Amino acid sequence: MSWPQSDRSYIACVIFIDRTNACNYWSTVNAGRWTNLATSVRDGTRFRVLAVWDTRQYYRAMGRMEF
């Protein structure tokens, strides 16, 4: 995992919760742009998206969404 070089971006991954509790891989997401985190996902697949923003300085934000 490498941290984005801009404070206008963050990293995110998809966790397919019926199969694993680990991220598939990390992607850089730029603010204001659409990004594919996973492709060819079957209908009905349960997953979580983990998004992490870290300035490498004083604070960090993390969010998790379940679908």
C-alpha angles and dihedrals in degrees: 000000000000124000119239116254094228134065086222092071140056140187125255139176140185123238115199096212098195090060109027146356093224131092117259091221137317123259130190112237118200117212114257095018134098115243130187110229095177135007134199093028112165120239111265094026111145115223145155128221116217115198123185129186117189125171090192086233124073112334143033132195126201131180135183127200125188122208 
